[in-house]
Amino acid sequence: MSESSALPEFTAPELQALRGAAVWYAKYHAATIARSANDPAAYAVAEREEYLDLVAALAKLGVRVRVPDALQQAA
């Protein structure tokens, strides 16, 4: 998938649906990601980075998601 600097225009319901799905995903996977907080494997590191990117993106959309304590130092 290629990245573009221009985002499409979302309707309010579409944006709310994206926020809701992302929040659900972040909350659902928080414990799993936190359990691998000290795992140095490349896959675990990539998963943590992607999770923290999701949390940061949600914050930019005005949604605060609690980062698990085990990941606080990486956040």
Secondary structure as UniProt FT lines:
FT   HELIX           12..35
FT   TURN            36..38
FT   HELIX           42..60
FT   TURN            61..62
FT   HELIX           69..71
FT   TURN            72..74
//
